[in-house]
Amino acid sequence: MVEQGSYGVRVGEPIQGSLIPEGKLPTEEDLNRIFGVDLRALTEERYIQRGVLGKGRRLKFLNPPIRHTYQRRLSDGREITVVSQAIYFVDMVVDDHALMASFVPENSEATEHLHLFGIREHYDLIAGLAHLRTRNGVIDLGENNRRHTVEENTIHQFATNSSPAFTALLMENAGRVPRDKWHILTQ
């Protein structure tokens, strides 16, 4: 059974093809059309439920959205730039926490990483289907499991198959840590 939320969200239903032209960053309106929901309202609702966004406070969706880039030093000393396939519409710090909301197109993945310094990452699937890869296996996110918390020092990677996904992320305690220490790349 597919869950119908207060905004018509259909968590756990496959979405075939995002209809976003190759190389174009989608807009909030593009994603609302693809998923058939008000993603900003749903994301705000989830952050209010988690107690990190006050009622009546609005999230600022980035326009244009951004991709996160990271510098990585290879074993031979060269430095390369790694670009995540996730596209971020929210990227802000509230109190001690970082709030992010990302769109991951079908057949895509975010960077493999871990968190230190007391950071725990809470994933809350808003729309679509996805999975988290960890060293202990794969956690499917969808109709029966929309939320998952990744504990500190756990290598993980968010990815999609044939359906895109939109996810609200809460990085607990990240606001206490310099931004360049939030994600420790592992691949």
Secondary structure, 3 states (H helix, E strand, C coil): CCEECCCCCEECCCCCCCCCCCCCCCCHHHHHHHHCCCHHHHHHHHHHHCCCCCCCCCCCCCCCCECCEEEEECCCCCEEEEECCCEEEEEEEECCEEEEEEEECCCCECCCEECCCCCEEEEEEEEECEEEEECCEEEEEECCECEEEECCCCCEEEECCCCCEEEEEEEECHHHCCHHHCCEECC
